[in-house]
Amino acid sequence: MNTPEFVTAFVTLFVVVDPIGLVPLFLALTQGMSAGMRRTVGIRALVIAAILLTAFGLFGDALLRGIGISMPAFRIAGGVLLFLTALDMLFERRTQRREGQSAEPHAPDPSVFPLATPLLAGPGAMATMILLAGSGTGGLHLAAVMAVMALVLACVFVLFLLATPLERALGRTGTMVVTRLLGMLLAALAVQFILDGLRGAGIIAAPFGG
C-alpha cells in the first residue's frame, strides 16, 4: 500500500467511523460519570472495537459467507439495537438506571454496547475493514490496513478525552438538552441503518436519484 492508498484508506475508515460525530454521543452515553470512569469506558470500548475490526479485517469475509450472514442483515440488527438505545436517551431511562445502580460495584456501562459496537465497530466499519483488507495481498498490506485502523481509533481516543471539559462547559441543563437532541438524532441514524439494510437486501427500492 503506497502513500496515496494509505491516505485514501484512512479517510474512508475515518468517515465511516466518524470520530467527531461520536464525541457528543459518547458524552451523552457517559453522562454523570467521573473523568476517570469516562476514560476507562472509552479505553475499554476502543480495545473491544479494535479487536472486532481486526477480526473482521482478517476473517470477516470468510466468516460471513461461512455462516450465511449478509452485511444488510448486520445493518438492520445494528439499527434495531441503536434505536433501543435512542429510546433510553429520549425518555431518560438510561440516566435513571445509572442513578439507581450507582452504588452497585458492577453497574453496567456503555463500553461494549453501544460504544464498541455498533457505534465504533458497526456494520459500516466492519464492511470497510473487509473491503480494505481484500483490496490487496500480502502481510505488508494487512499491516498497513491495521495501521490505518489504529490511527483512526487513536483519533477517537483523543476526542473522547475532550468530552469531560465539554460537559463542564455545557452544565447539567445543557447536557440534558443535548442528550435529548442526540437521542432523536440517534433514533434517525438507527432508522437509516435499517433502511440501508433493507435496501441492500433488495426489500425496498433505492431512493429517487440515488
Secondary structure in CASP SS format (residue, H / E / C, confidence):
PFRMAT SS
TARGET T0000
AUTHOR 0000-0000-0000
METHOD secondary structure of the structure
MODEL  1
M C 1.00
N C 1.00
T H 1.00
P H 1.00
E H 1.00
F H 1.00
V H 1.00
T H 1.00
A H 1.00
F H 1.00
V H 1.00
T H 1.00
L H 1.00
F H 1.00
V H 1.00
V H 1.00
V H 1.00
D C 1.00
P H 1.00
I H 1.00
G H 1.00
L H 1.00
V H 1.00
P H 1.00
L H 1.00
F H 1.00
L H 1.00
A H 1.00
L H 1.00
T C 1.00
Q C 1.00
G C 1.00
M C 1.00
S C 1.00
A H 1.00
G H 1.00
M H 1.00
R H 1.00
R H 1.00
T H 1.00
V H 1.00
G H 1.00
I H 1.00
R H 1.00
A H 1.00
L H 1.00
V H 1.00
I H 1.00
A H 1.00
A H 1.00
I H 1.00
L H 1.00
L H 1.00
T H 1.00
A H 1.00
F H 1.00
G H 1.00
L H 1.00
F H 1.00
G H 1.00
D H 1.00
A H 1.00
L H 1.00
L H 1.00
R H 1.00
G H 1.00
I H 1.00
G C 1.00
I C 1.00
S C 1.00
M H 1.00
P H 1.00
A H 1.00
F H 1.00
R H 1.00
I H 1.00
A H 1.00
G H 1.00
G H 1.00
V H 1.00
L H 1.00
L H 1.00
F H 1.00
L H 1.00
T H 1.00
A H 1.00
L H 1.00
D H 1.00
M H 1.00
L H 1.00
F C 1.00
E C 1.00
R H 1.00
R H 1.00
T H 1.00
Q H 1.00
R H 1.00
R H 1.00
E H 1.00
G H 1.00
Q C 1.00
S C 1.00
A C 1.00
E C 1.00
P C 1.00
H C 1.00
A C 1.00
P C 1.00
D C 1.00
P C 1.00
S H 1.00
V H 1.00
F H 1.00
P H 1.00
L H 1.00
A H 1.00
T H 1.00
P H 1.00
L H 1.00
L H 1.00
A C 1.00
G C 1.00
P H 1.00
G H 1.00
A H 1.00
M H 1.00
A H 1.00
T H 1.00
M H 1.00
I H 1.00
L H 1.00
L H 1.00
A H 1.00
G H 1.00
S C 1.00
G C 1.00
T C 1.00
G C 1.00
G H 1.00
L H 1.00
H H 1.00
L H 1.00
A H 1.00
A H 1.00
V H 1.00
M H 1.00
A H 1.00
V H 1.00
M H 1.00
A H 1.00
L H 1.00
V H 1.00
L H 1.00
A H 1.00
C H 1.00
V H 1.00
F H 1.00
V H 1.00
L H 1.00
F H 1.00
L H 1.00
L C 1.00
A H 1.00
T H 1.00
P H 1.00
L H 1.00
E H 1.00
R H 1.00
A H 1.00
L H 1.00
G H 1.00
R H 1.00
T H 1.00
G H 1.00
T H 1.00
M H 1.00
V H 1.00
V H 1.00
T H 1.00
R H 1.00
L H 1.00
L H 1.00
G H 1.00
M H 1.00
L H 1.00
L H 1.00
A H 1.00
A H 1.00
L H 1.00
A H 1.00
V H 1.00
Q H 1.00
F H 1.00
I H 1.00
L H 1.00
D H 1.00
G H 1.00
L H 1.00
R H 1.00
G H 1.00
A C 1.00
G C 1.00
I C 1.00
I C 1.00
A C 1.00
A C 1.00
P C 1.00
F C 1.00
G C 1.00
G C 1.00
END
